[in-house]
């Protein structure tokens, strides 16, 4: 097949959507398919790049100012008068059998969707982010954007949607009913090897901690939907049982409410704001952790699965049925707590920190279920099965 992969977010930009779309694109190419990646320009990345069997074209783009409205991410949009002419010429020259898009609210998704509709090419759209915000005034704006911009566009283009978890399933059925050509249930895929084999001593040295200090690692960018406030509010109760515990927040901080809350609760000295680190440092940090916890009740994402793949016990506010096709057991594969229940979150953290033998069993079971159900090779198989079906319909 000739496959176009579309995502405004793509390496060297970091993030779950970026890494997954890159991993899938490279896997498609490794399976013998011709792959063109269309993305937005970012930093000093070259406008055209050939690597790993891919051709990557980065179109000129403008980044939105960083703000809470922009979901606290530096989002780049490529829309300009020349976009459609340049994009259509590029796609006509490549002549794809199918288009795999990532992100329902990006302009490159809309532009490639318009091209595909006019050329009779089927599209598969992976929805990574729900347009939601815990702050009421922003939440209303996002609902409006969904209703006035995303939904009408999807209704015209009618892509097949990849649904990765139960929360996204509910979201899609509530927001985009009647605007899709079908739903495909495929869990998020992860490289089950890259986080394995880190060096605990190196990770501890990077954080300035000795080997005996209990460590809760919180991995991923800090945004309003993953603000770490609940983790900080759980700390006083955790400190009663584990007085020397440290919470290390690793990732770029777009939203610093957790630091202000730590000051208010008098636990700031137990909270380490590490900031962004190179990807190569993540395995060492995971090896250094006794527990990983960063989700805030919005589903289990890539970073959680990568921590599980490393065998690190994970405490996650969420649902055991997060993945419709892969049931996860509470206290079997991870520690699940009710979103918003700070007391339960604290109790789970204490349980994992004070019963290391059981925590190790949970981590080992998590590692196994990731390899069996979320390993990228399995997820690639499922994507290619759908893409082959869509390409055959076009032919």
C-alpha positions as YAML, in Angstrom:
chain: A
units: angstrom
residues:
- id: 1
  name: UNK
  ca: [0.00, 0.00, 0.00]
- id: 2
  name: UNK
  ca: [0.89, 3.64, -0.34]
- id: 3
  name: UNK
  ca: [0.06, 5.26, 3.00]
- id: 4
  name: UNK
  ca: [0.08, 8.91, 4.02]
- id: 5
  name: UNK
  ca: [0.49, 9.54, 7.76]
- id: 6
  name: UNK
  ca: [-0.70, 13.00, 8.86]
- id: 7
  name: UNK
  ca: [-0.06, 14.68, 12.20]
- id: 8
  name: UNK
  ca: [0.71, 18.30, 13.08]
- id: 9
  name: UNK
  ca: [2.64, 16.78, 16.02]
- id: 10
  name: UNK
  ca: [5.64, 14.75, 14.86]
- id: 11
  name: UNK
  ca: [9.25, 14.24, 16.04]
- id: 12
  name: UNK
  ca: [11.38, 16.05, 17.00]
- id: 13
  name: UNK
  ca: [8.32, 17.43, 18.79]
- id: 14
  name: UNK
  ca: [7.72, 15.21, 21.82]
- id: 15
  name: UNK
  ca: [4.43, 13.81, 23.09]
- id: 16
  name: UNK
  ca: [2.35, 10.65, 22.98]
- id: 17
  name: UNK
  ca: [0.61, 11.44, 19.68]
- id: 18
  name: UNK
  ca: [3.92, 12.39, 18.07]
- id: 19
  name: UNK
  ca: [5.73, 9.25, 19.17]
- id: 20
  name: UNK
  ca: [2.87, 6.91, 18.28]
- id: 21
  name: UNK
  ca: [2.36, 8.32, 14.79]
- id: 22
  name: UNK
  ca: [6.11, 8.10, 14.15]
- id: 23
  name: UNK
  ca: [6.28, 4.53, 15.46]
- id: 24
  name: UNK
  ca: [3.34, 3.47, 13.29]
- id: 25
  name: UNK
  ca: [4.77, 5.19, 10.20]
- id: 26
  name: UNK
  ca: [8.14, 3.49, 10.66]
- id: 27
  name: UNK
  ca: [6.42, 0.15, 11.23]
- id: 28
  name: UNK
  ca: [4.33, 0.54, 8.06]
- id: 29
  name: UNK
  ca: [7.52, 1.19, 6.10]
- id: 30
  name: UNK
  ca: [9.28, -1.77, 7.72]
- id: 31
  name: UNK
  ca: [6.42, -4.00, 6.57]
- id: 32
  name: UNK
  ca: [7.12, -3.00, 2.96]
- id: 33
  name: UNK
  ca: [4.60, -0.19, 2.45]
- id: 34
  name: UNK
  ca: [5.43, 3.18, 0.84]
- id: 35
  name: UNK
  ca: [4.92, 5.85, 3.48]
- id: 36
  name: UNK
  ca: [4.75, 9.63, 3.24]
- id: 37
  name: UNK
  ca: [4.50, 11.66, 6.46]
- id: 38
  name: UNK
  ca: [2.90, 15.11, 6.28]
- id: 39
  name: UNK
  ca: [3.42, 17.32, 9.32]
- id: 40
  name: UNK
  ca: [3.95, 20.92, 10.45]
- id: 41
  name: UNK
  ca: [7.36, 22.55, 10.59]
- id: 42
  name: UNK
  ca: [8.93, 22.45, 14.03]
- id: 43
  name: UNK
  ca: [12.12, 24.04, 15.30]
- id: 44
  name: UNK
  ca: [15.11, 23.43, 13.07]
- id: 45
  name: UNK
  ca: [13.83, 20.10, 11.71]
- id: 46
  name: UNK
  ca: [14.43, 19.89, 7.93]
- id: 47
  name: UNK
  ca: [11.48, 20.63, 5.61]
- id: 48
  name: UNK
  ca: [12.07, 17.30, 3.83]
- id: 49
  name: UNK
  ca: [13.66, 14.32, 5.51]
- id: 50
  name: UNK
  ca: [14.28, 10.72, 4.45]
- id: 51
  name: UNK
  ca: [14.83, 8.23, 7.26]
- id: 52
  name: UNK
  ca: [13.71, 4.77, 8.38]
- id: 53
  name: UNK
  ca: [12.14, 4.15, 4.96]
- id: 54
  name: UNK
  ca: [9.97, 7.29, 5.29]
- id: 55
  name: UNK
  ca: [9.68, 10.54, 3.43]
- id: 56
  name: UNK
  ca: [8.76, 13.29, 5.89]
- id: 57
  name: UNK
  ca: [7.50, 16.62, 4.58]
- id: 58
  name: UNK
  ca: [7.20, 19.45, 7.10]
- id: 59
  name: UNK
  ca: [5.02, 22.27, 5.82]
- id: 60
  name: UNK
  ca: [5.59, 25.87, 6.95]
- id: 61
  name: UNK
  ca: [3.64, 26.55, 10.15]
- id: 62
  name: UNK
  ca: [2.95, 29.14, 12.81]
- id: 63
  name: UNK
  ca: [2.83, 28.17, 16.48]
- id: 64
  name: UNK
  ca: [0.00, 29.43, 18.66]
- id: 65
  name: UNK
  ca: [1.16, 31.37, 21.72]
- id: 66
  name: UNK
  ca: [1.38, 29.03, 24.68]
- id: 67
  name: UNK
  ca: [-1.74, 29.45, 26.81]
- id: 68
  name: UNK
  ca: [-4.30, 27.53, 28.79]
- id: 69
  name: UNK
  ca: [-6.68, 27.96, 25.88]
- id: 70
  name: UNK
  ca: [-4.21, 26.15, 23.61]
- id: 71
  name: UNK
  ca: [-4.43, 23.18, 25.98]
- id: 72
  name: UNK
  ca: [-1.12, 24.53, 27.28]
- id: 73
  name: UNK
  ca: [0.77, 23.08, 24.31]
- id: 74
  name: UNK
  ca: [2.73, 24.89, 21.61]
- id: 75
  name: UNK
  ca: [0.38, 23.90, 18.79]
- id: 76
  name: UNK
  ca: [1.49, 24.66, 15.24]
- id: 77
  name: UNK
  ca: [-0.89, 25.25, 12.34]
- id: 78
  name: UNK
  ca: [0.15, 25.13, 8.70]
- id: 79
  name: UNK
  ca: [-2.83, 26.97, 7.21]
- id: 80
  name: UNK
  ca: [-1.86, 29.68, 4.74]
- id: 81
  name: UNK
  ca: [-3.02, 30.63, 1.20]
- id: 82
  name: UNK
  ca: [-0.56, 28.23, -0.43]
- id: 83
  name: UNK
  ca: [-1.35, 25.20, 1.77]
- id: 84
  name: UNK
  ca: [-4.04, 23.55, -0.32]
- id: 85
  name: UNK
  ca: [-2.20, 24.01, -3.61]
- id: 86
  name: UNK
  ca: [1.07, 22.66, -2.21]
- id: 87
  name: UNK
  ca: [-0.57, 19.85, -0.24]
- id: 88
  name: UNK
  ca: [-2.77, 18.67, -3.08]
- id: 89
  name: UNK
  ca: [0.18, 18.66, -5.48]
- id: 90
  name: UNK
  ca: [2.19, 16.62, -2.95]
- id: 91
  name: UNK
  ca: [-0.60, 14.09, -2.40]
- id: 92
  name: UNK
  ca: [-1.45, 13.77, -6.10]
- id: 93
  name: UNK
  ca: [2.20, 13.05, -6.83]
- id: 94
  name: UNK
  ca: [2.40, 10.39, -4.10]
- id: 95
  name: UNK
  ca: [-1.04, 8.92, -4.99]
- id: 96
  name: UNK
  ca: [-1.82, 7.17, -1.69]
- id: 97
  name: UNK
  ca: [-4.21, 4.25, -1.33]
- id: 98
  name: UNK
  ca: [-5.24, 5.41, 2.13]
- id: 99
  name: UNK
  ca: [-4.60, 8.27, 4.58]
- id: 100
  name: UNK
  ca: [-3.98, 7.77, 8.30]
- id: 101
  name: UNK
  ca: [-4.63, 11.01, 10.17]
- id: 102
  name: UNK
  ca: [-3.84, 11.83, 13.80]
- id: 103
  name: UNK
  ca: [-5.76, 14.51, 15.70]
- id: 104
  name: UNK
  ca: [-9.28, 15.60, 14.83]
- id: 105
  name: UNK
  ca: [-8.81, 19.34, 15.35]
- id: 106
  name: UNK
  ca: [-5.65, 19.97, 13.31]
- id: 107
  name: UNK
  ca: [-5.69, 21.87, 10.04]
- id: 108
  name: UNK
  ca: [-3.61, 19.22, 8.25]
- id: 109
  name: UNK
  ca: [-6.25, 16.65, 9.14]
- id: 110
  name: UNK
  ca: [-8.95, 18.86, 7.64]
- id: 111
  name: UNK
  ca: [-6.89, 19.69, 4.54]
- id: 112
  name: UNK
  ca: [-5.94, 16.06, 3.80]
- id: 113
  name: UNK
  ca: [-9.53, 15.05, 4.52]
- id: 114
  name: UNK
  ca: [-10.73, 17.45, 1.84]
- id: 115
  name: UNK
  ca: [-8.21, 16.05, -0.64]
- id: 116
  name: UNK
  ca: [-9.19, 12.45, 0.18]
- id: 117
  name: UNK
  ca: [-12.88, 13.18, -0.25]
- id: 118
  name: UNK
  ca: [-12.33, 14.71, -3.69]
- id: 119
  name: UNK
  ca: [-10.05, 11.86, -4.79]
- id: 120
  name: UNK
  ca: [-12.17, 9.04, -3.38]
- id: 121
  name: UNK
  ca: [-9.47, 7.93, -0.92]
- id: 122
  name: UNK
  ca: [-10.52, 6.52, 2.47]
- id: 123
  name: UNK
  ca: [-9.24, 8.05, 5.71]
- id: 124
  name: UNK
  ca: [-8.52, 6.57, 9.12]
- id: 125
  name: UNK
  ca: [-8.44, 9.14, 11.93]
- id: 126
  name: UNK
  ca: [-6.84, 8.41, 15.32]
- id: 127
  name: UNK
  ca: [-8.35, 10.65, 18.00]
- id: 128
  name: UNK
  ca: [-5.72, 11.18, 20.70]
- id: 129
  name: UNK
  ca: [-7.10, 14.13, 22.65]
- id: 130
  name: UNK
  ca: [-10.55, 15.03, 23.88]
- id: 131
  name: UNK
  ca: [-11.39, 18.72, 23.61]
- id: 132
  name: UNK
  ca: [-12.01, 19.16, 27.31]
- id: 133
  name: UNK
  ca: [-10.65, 21.34, 30.09]
- id: 134
  name: UNK
  ca: [-11.33, 21.16, 33.84]
- id: 135
  name: UNK
  ca: [-11.90, 24.92, 33.97]
- id: 136
  name: UNK
  ca: [-15.53, 25.64, 33.13]
- id: 137
  name: UNK
  ca: [-14.99, 28.71, 30.95]
- id: 138
  name: UNK
  ca: [-12.43, 26.92, 28.76]
- id: 139
  name: UNK
  ca: [-14.53, 23.76, 28.69]
- id: 140
  name: UNK
  ca: [-17.41, 25.69, 27.14]
- id: 141
  name: UNK
  ca: [-15.12, 27.11, 24.48]
- id: 142
  name: UNK
  ca: [-13.83, 23.64, 23.62]
- id: 143
  name: UNK
  ca: [-17.34, 22.23, 23.36]
- id: 144
  name: UNK
  ca: [-18.14, 25.08, 20.99]
- id: 145
  name: UNK
  ca: [-15.10, 24.34, 18.84]
- id: 146
  name: UNK
  ca: [-16.11, 20.69, 18.71]
- id: 147
  name: UNK
  ca: [-19.68, 21.55, 17.71]
- id: 148
  name: UNK
  ca: [-18.96, 24.38, 15.28]
- id: 149
  name: UNK
  ca: [-15.69, 23.32, 13.63]
- id: 150
  name: UNK
  ca: [-14.68, 19.70, 14.25]
- id: 151
  name: UNK
  ca: [-18.09, 18.01, 13.97]
- id: 152
  name: UNK
  ca: [-19.17, 19.72, 10.69]
- id: 153
  name: UNK
  ca: [-15.78, 18.96, 9.10]
- id: 154
  name: UNK
  ca: [-15.91, 15.31, 10.14]
- id: 155
  name: UNK
  ca: [-19.48, 15.05, 8.90]
- id: 156
  name: UNK
  ca: [-18.30, 16.09, 5.43]
- id: 157
  name: UNK
  ca: [-15.13, 13.97, 5.33]
- id: 158
  name: UNK
  ca: [-16.56, 10.97, 7.24]
- id: 159
  name: UNK
  ca: [-13.36, 9.26, 8.37]
- id: 160
  name: UNK
  ca: [-13.15, 5.91, 10.13]
- id: 161
  name: UNK
  ca: [-12.12, 6.61, 13.73]
- id: 162
  name: UNK
  ca: [-9.59, 4.72, 15.83]
- id: 163
  name: UNK
  ca: [-10.95, 4.54, 19.39]
- id: 164
  name: UNK
  ca: [-8.19, 3.74, 21.89]
- id: 165
  name: UNK
  ca: [-9.99, 3.58, 25.22]
- id: 166
  name: UNK
  ca: [-13.38, 3.60, 26.93]
- id: 167
  name: UNK
  ca: [-13.38, 7.31, 27.73]
- id: 168
  name: UNK
  ca: [-12.62, 8.15, 24.11]
- id: 169
  name: UNK
  ca: [-15.41, 5.80, 23.04]
- id: 170
  name: UNK
  ca: [-17.89, 7.71, 25.20]
- id: 171
  name: UNK
  ca: [-16.53, 11.04, 23.99]
- id: 172
  name: UNK
  ca: [-16.72, 10.14, 20.30]
- id: 173
  name: UNK
  ca: [-20.26, 8.81, 20.60]
- id: 174
  name: UNK
  ca: [-21.38, 11.95, 22.45]
- id: 175
  name: UNK
  ca: [-19.62, 14.55, 20.28]
- id: 176
  name: UNK
  ca: [-19.33, 13.00, 16.80]
- id: 177
  name: UNK
  ca: [-22.37, 10.78, 16.42]
- id: 178
  name: UNK
  ca: [-23.33, 10.50, 12.76]
- id: 179
  name: UNK
  ca: [-20.11, 12.15, 11.56]
- id: 180
  name: UNK
  ca: [-17.97, 9.05, 11.03]
- id: 181
  name: UNK
  ca: [-17.91, 6.08, 8.67]
- id: 182
  name: UNK
  ca: [-17.22, 3.65, 11.51]
- id: 183
  name: UNK
  ca: [-15.30, 3.03, 14.73]
- id: 184
  name: UNK
  ca: [-12.23, 0.81, 15.03]
- id: 185
  name: UNK
  ca: [-11.24, -0.30, 18.54]
- id: 186
  name: UNK
  ca: [-7.44, -0.45, 18.67]
- id: 187
  name: UNK
  ca: [-5.56, 0.23, 21.92]
- id: 188
  name: UNK
  ca: [-2.62, 2.60, 22.03]
- id: 189
  name: UNK
  ca: [0.57, 0.87, 21.00]
- id: 190
  name: UNK
  ca: [3.91, 1.18, 22.78]
- id: 191
  name: UNK
  ca: [7.43, -0.01, 22.27]
- id: 192
  name: UNK
  ca: [7.60, -2.47, 25.15]
- id: 193
  name: UNK
  ca: [11.41, -2.51, 25.12]
- id: 194
  name: UNK
  ca: [12.65, 1.06, 25.12]
- id: 195
  name: UNK
  ca: [11.84, 1.81, 28.77]
- id: 196
  name: UNK
  ca: [13.33, -1.47, 30.01]
- id: 197
  name: UNK
  ca: [16.86, -1.90, 31.33]
- id: 198
  name: UNK
  ca: [17.41, 1.51, 32.91]
- id: 199
  name: UNK
  ca: [20.06, 1.99, 35.57]
- id: 200
  name: UNK
  ca: [18.60, 2.75, 39.00]
- id: 201
  name: UNK
  ca: [21.80, 4.31, 40.32]
- id: 202
  name: UNK
  ca: [22.05, 6.69, 37.33]
- id: 203
  name: UNK
  ca: [18.40, 7.70, 37.71]
- id: 204
  name: UNK
  ca: [18.84, 8.37, 41.41]
- id: 205
  name: UNK
  ca: [21.99, 10.35, 40.76]
- id: 206
  name: UNK
  ca: [20.18, 12.53, 38.21]
- id: 207
  name: UNK
  ca: [17.53, 13.30, 40.84]
- id: 208
  name: UNK
  ca: [20.05, 13.77, 43.64]
- id: 209
  name: UNK
  ca: [18.54, 10.98, 45.75]
- id: 210
  name: UNK
  ca: [20.15, 8.13, 47.64]
- id: 211
  name: UNK
  ca: [18.99, 4.58, 47.06]
- id: 212
  name: UNK
  ca: [16.86, 4.40, 50.21]
- id: 213
  name: UNK
  ca: [14.60, 7.42, 49.61]
- id: 214
  name: UNK
  ca: [11.08, 6.32, 48.54]
- id: 215
  name: UNK
  ca: [10.34, 7.83, 45.13]
- id: 216
  name: UNK
  ca: [7.06, 8.47, 43.35]
- id: 217
  name: UNK
  ca: [7.86, 9.34, 39.75]
- id: 218
  name: UNK
  ca: [5.32, 11.41, 37.81]
- id: 219
  name: UNK
  ca: [6.22, 11.26, 34.14]
- id: 220
  name: UNK
  ca: [4.82, 13.52, 31.42]
- id: 221
  name: UNK
  ca: [4.10, 17.16, 30.61]
- id: 222
  name: UNK
  ca: [2.08, 19.07, 33.20]
- id: 223
  name: UNK
  ca: [-1.09, 20.46, 31.59]
- id: 224
  name: UNK
  ca: [-4.52, 21.33, 33.06]
- id: 225
  name: UNK
  ca: [-5.84, 17.83, 32.37]
- id: 226
  name: UNK
  ca: [-2.80, 16.29, 34.07]
- id: 227
  name: UNK
  ca: [-2.05, 18.99, 36.60]
- id: 228
  name: UNK
  ca: [-0.63, 16.78, 39.43]
- id: 229
  name: UNK
  ca: [-2.71, 18.71, 41.97]
- id: 230
  name: UNK
  ca: [-4.33, 15.52, 43.30]
- id: 231
  name: UNK
  ca: [-0.90, 13.95, 43.77]
- id: 232
  name: UNK
  ca: [0.27, 16.94, 45.78]
- id: 233
  name: UNK
  ca: [-2.92, 16.94, 47.85]
- id: 234
  name: UNK
  ca: [-2.34, 13.25, 48.61]
- id: 235
  name: UNK
  ca: [1.17, 13.91, 49.89]
- id: 236
  name: UNK
  ca: [0.32, 14.94, 53.50]
- id: 237
  name: UNK
  ca: [-1.43, 11.60, 54.10]
- id: 238
  name: UNK
  ca: [1.39, 9.70, 52.37]
- id: 239
  name: UNK
  ca: [4.00, 11.51, 54.49]
- id: 240
  name: UNK
  ca: [2.29, 10.31, 57.67]
- id: 241
  name: UNK
  ca: [3.16, 6.73, 56.68]
- id: 242
  name: UNK
  ca: [6.25, 7.33, 54.51]
- id: 243
  name: UNK
  ca: [7.90, 10.45, 55.98]
- id: 244
  name: UNK
  ca: [10.84, 10.70, 53.59]
- id: 245
  name: UNK
  ca: [8.98, 10.16, 50.30]
- id: 246
  name: UNK
  ca: [9.75, 12.35, 47.29]
- id: 247
  name: UNK
  ca: [7.49, 13.16, 44.35]
- id: 248
  name: UNK
  ca: [9.51, 13.85, 41.18]
- id: 249
  name: UNK
  ca: [7.53, 15.51, 38.38]
- id: 250
  name: UNK
  ca: [9.38, 14.94, 35.10]
- id: 251
  name: UNK
  ca: [8.19, 16.84, 32.05]
- id: 252
  name: UNK
  ca: [7.69, 20.34, 30.82]
- id: 253
  name: UNK
  ca: [5.48, 22.41, 33.13]
- id: 254
  name: UNK
  ca: [2.79, 24.24, 31.19]
- id: 255
  name: UNK
  ca: [0.56, 24.62, 34.23]
- id: 256
  name: UNK
  ca: [2.09, 25.17, 37.67]
- id: 257
  name: UNK
  ca: [-0.94, 24.87, 39.97]
- id: 258
  name: UNK
  ca: [0.62, 21.80, 41.64]
- id: 259
  name: UNK
  ca: [3.60, 23.87, 42.82]
- id: 260
  name: UNK
  ca: [1.37, 26.54, 44.30]
- id: 261
  name: UNK
  ca: [-0.71, 23.86, 46.02]
- id: 262
  name: UNK
  ca: [2.46, 22.25, 47.44]
- id: 263
  name: UNK
  ca: [3.39, 25.62, 48.96]
- id: 264
  name: UNK
  ca: [-0.07, 25.97, 50.49]
- id: 265
  name: UNK
  ca: [0.08, 22.48, 52.04]
- id: 266
  name: UNK
  ca: [3.65, 22.88, 53.28]
- id: 267
  name: UNK
  ca: [4.98, 19.90, 51.30]
- id: 268
  name: UNK
  ca: [7.04, 21.79, 48.73]
- id: 269
  name: UNK
  ca: [10.32, 20.30, 49.95]
- id: 270
  name: UNK
  ca: [9.02, 16.84, 49.05]
- id: 271
  name: UNK
  ca: [8.12, 17.84, 45.47]
- id: 272
  name: UNK
  ca: [10.85, 17.90, 42.83]
- id: 273
  name: UNK
  ca: [10.10, 19.71, 39.57]
- id: 274
  name: UNK
  ca: [12.62, 18.14, 37.21]
- id: 275
  name: UNK
  ca: [11.42, 19.62, 33.92]
- id: 276
  name: UNK
  ca: [11.85, 18.05, 30.50]
- id: 277
  name: UNK
  ca: [14.56, 15.43, 30.08]
- id: 278
  name: UNK
  ca: [15.97, 13.66, 27.02]
- id: 279
  name: UNK
  ca: [14.13, 10.51, 26.03]
- id: 280
  name: UNK
  ca: [17.30, 8.56, 26.71]
- id: 281
  name: UNK
  ca: [17.07, 9.49, 30.40]
- id: 282
  name: UNK
  ca: [13.57, 8.07, 30.91]
- id: 283
  name: UNK
  ca: [14.56, 4.39, 31.40]
- id: 284
  name: UNK
  ca: [16.98, 5.35, 34.19]
- id: 285
  name: UNK
  ca: [14.32, 7.47, 35.90]
- id: 286
  name: UNK
  ca: [11.79, 4.63, 35.70]
- id: 287
  name: UNK
  ca: [14.37, 2.23, 37.14]
- id: 288
  name: UNK
  ca: [14.91, 4.69, 40.00]
- id: 289
  name: UNK
  ca: [11.18, 4.87, 40.84]
- id: 290
  name: UNK
  ca: [9.33, 2.84, 43.44]
- id: 291
  name: UNK
  ca: [5.96, 3.96, 41.99]
- id: 292
  name: UNK
  ca: [4.84, 5.92, 38.93]
- id: 293
  name: UNK
  ca: [1.71, 8.09, 38.99]
- id: 294
  name: UNK
  ca: [0.67, 10.94, 36.76]
- id: 295
  name: UNK
  ca: [-2.79, 10.33, 35.30]
- id: 296
  name: UNK
  ca: [-5.58, 12.49, 36.70]
- id: 297
  name: UNK
  ca: [-8.72, 10.60, 35.79]
- id: 298
  name: UNK
  ca: [-8.71, 11.12, 32.02]
- id: 299
  name: UNK
  ca: [-7.73, 7.65, 30.93]
- id: 300
  name: UNK
  ca: [-4.52, 5.67, 30.78]
- id: 301
  name: UNK
  ca: [-2.16, 6.99, 28.15]
- id: 302
  name: UNK
  ca: [1.13, 6.09, 26.53]
- id: 303
  name: UNK
  ca: [3.34, 7.18, 29.43]
- id: 304
  name: UNK
  ca: [1.44, 4.94, 31.83]
- id: 305
  name: UNK
  ca: [1.80, 1.93, 29.53]
- id: 306
  name: UNK
  ca: [5.50, 2.64, 29.06]
- id: 307
  name: UNK
  ca: [5.97, 2.74, 32.83]
- id: 308
  name: UNK
  ca: [4.07, -0.55, 33.09]
- id: 309
  name: UNK
  ca: [6.28, -1.99, 30.35]
- id: 310
  name: UNK
  ca: [9.31, -1.17, 32.50]
- id: 311
  name: UNK
  ca: [7.79, -3.16, 35.36]
- id: 312
  name: UNK
  ca: [7.22, -0.11, 37.56]
- id: 313
  name: UNK
  ca: [4.12, -0.32, 39.79]
- id: 314
  name: UNK
  ca: [1.65, 2.32, 38.60]
- id: 315
  name: UNK
  ca: [-0.98, 4.13, 40.67]
- id: 316
  name: UNK
  ca: [-3.59, 5.65, 38.36]
- id: 317
  name: UNK
  ca: [-6.90, 7.39, 38.99]
- id: 318
  name: UNK
  ca: [-9.14, 5.95, 36.32]
- id: 319
  name: UNK
  ca: [-11.06, 2.82, 35.35]
- id: 320
  name: UNK
  ca: [-10.08, -0.82, 35.22]
- id: 321
  name: UNK
  ca: [-12.09, -1.09, 31.98]
- id: 322
  name: UNK
  ca: [-10.13, 1.77, 30.41]
- id: 323
  name: UNK
  ca: [-9.33, -0.37, 27.35]
- id: 324
  name: UNK
  ca: [-12.47, -2.06, 25.97]
- id: 325
  name: UNK
  ca: [-10.53, -4.98, 24.48]
- id: 326
  name: UNK
  ca: [-7.98, -5.43, 27.30]
- id: 327
  name: UNK
  ca: [-9.29, -5.71, 30.88]
- id: 328
  name: UNK
  ca: [-6.86, -4.58, 33.57]
- id: 329
  name: UNK
  ca: [-7.12, -5.85, 37.14]
- id: 330
  name: UNK
  ca: [-6.98, -3.48, 40.12]
- id: 331
  name: UNK
  ca: [-4.05, -4.50, 42.34]
- id: 332
  name: UNK
  ca: [-3.20, -7.07, 39.67]
- id: 333
  name: UNK
  ca: [-1.80, -4.96, 36.82]
- id: 334
  name: UNK
  ca: [-1.88, -1.54, 38.49]
- id: 335
  name: UNK
  ca: [-3.40, 0.29, 41.44]
- id: 336
  name: UNK
  ca: [-6.65, 1.90, 40.29]
- id: 337
  name: UNK
  ca: [-8.36, 4.67, 42.27]
- id: 338
  name: UNK
  ca: [-11.47, 6.74, 41.66]
- id: 339
  name: UNK
  ca: [-10.70, 10.04, 39.90]
- id: 340
  name: UNK
  ca: [-10.96, 12.93, 42.32]
- id: 341
  name: UNK
  ca: [-10.68, 10.74, 45.44]
- id: 342
  name: UNK
  ca: [-7.51, 12.12, 47.03]
- id: 343
  name: UNK
  ca: [-7.80, 9.86, 50.08]
- id: 344
  name: UNK
  ca: [-7.95, 6.75, 47.89]
- id: 345
  name: UNK
  ca: [-5.00, 8.00, 45.85]
- id: 346
  name: UNK
  ca: [-2.97, 8.52, 49.02]
- id: 347
  name: UNK
  ca: [-3.93, 5.07, 50.33]
- id: 348
  name: UNK
  ca: [-2.88, 3.40, 47.06]
- id: 349
  name: UNK
  ca: [0.47, 5.21, 47.07]
- id: 350
  name: UNK
  ca: [1.08, 4.16, 50.67]
- id: 351
  name: UNK
  ca: [0.11, 0.58, 49.86]
- id: 352
  name: UNK
  ca: [2.53, 0.39, 46.95]
- id: 353
  name: UNK
  ca: [5.35, 2.04, 48.88]
- id: 354
  name: UNK
  ca: [5.00, 0.01, 52.08]
- id: 355
  name: UNK
  ca: [4.40, -3.42, 50.50]
- id: 356
  name: UNK
  ca: [7.21, -3.65, 47.95]
- id: 357
  name: UNK
  ca: [6.79, -7.40, 47.41]
- id: 358
  name: UNK
  ca: [3.20, -7.04, 46.23]
- id: 359
  name: UNK
  ca: [4.15, -3.92, 44.26]
- id: 360
  name: UNK
  ca: [6.81, -5.93, 42.43]
- id: 361
  name: UNK
  ca: [4.23, -8.59, 41.53]
- id: 362
  name: UNK
  ca: [1.92, -5.89, 40.21]
- id: 363
  name: UNK
  ca: [4.78, -4.43, 38.17]
- id: 364
  name: UNK
  ca: [5.67, -7.84, 36.71]
- id: 365
  name: UNK
  ca: [2.04, -8.56, 35.76]
- id: 366
  name: UNK
  ca: [1.81, -5.11, 34.17]
- id: 367
  name: UNK
  ca: [4.91, -5.75, 32.12]
- id: 368
  name: UNK
  ca: [3.43, -9.02, 30.84]
- id: 369
  name: UNK
  ca: [0.04, -7.57, 29.85]
- id: 370
  name: UNK
  ca: [1.72, -4.71, 27.98]
- id: 371
  name: UNK
  ca: [3.82, -7.18, 25.98]
- id: 372
  name: UNK
  ca: [0.80, -9.36, 25.24]
- id: 373
  name: UNK
  ca: [-1.75, -6.68, 24.34]
- id: 374
  name: UNK
  ca: [-0.09, -3.28, 23.78]
- id: 375
  name: UNK
  ca: [3.18, -4.18, 22.10]
- id: 376
  name: UNK
  ca: [3.52, -2.04, 18.99]
- id: 377
  name: UNK
  ca: [3.78, -5.06, 16.66]
- id: 378
  name: UNK
  ca: [0.28, -6.24, 17.66]
- id: 379
  name: UNK
  ca: [-1.16, -2.75, 17.31]
- id: 380
  name: UNK
  ca: [0.49, -2.31, 13.90]
- id: 381
  name: UNK
  ca: [-1.17, -5.55, 12.74]
- id: 382
  name: UNK
  ca: [-4.57, -4.18, 13.74]
- id: 383
  name: UNK
  ca: [-3.99, -0.83, 12.03]
- id: 384
  name: UNK
  ca: [-2.79, -2.46, 8.81]
- id: 385
  name: UNK
  ca: [-5.80, -4.77, 8.74]
- id: 386
  name: UNK
  ca: [-8.09, -1.73, 8.84]
- id: 387
  name: UNK
  ca: [-5.99, 0.23, 6.32]
- id: 388
  name: UNK
  ca: [-5.98, -2.72, 3.90]
- id: 389
  name: UNK
  ca: [-9.75, -2.93, 4.17]
- id: 390
  name: UNK
  ca: [-10.18, 0.81, 3.51]
- id: 391
  name: UNK
  ca: [-7.73, 0.75, 0.58]
- id: 392
  name: UNK
  ca: [-9.57, -2.23, -0.93]
- id: 393
  name: UNK
  ca: [-12.85, -0.35, -0.79]
- id: 394
  name: UNK
  ca: [-11.30, 2.47, -2.76]
- id: 395
  name: UNK
  ca: [-9.92, 0.12, -5.40]
...
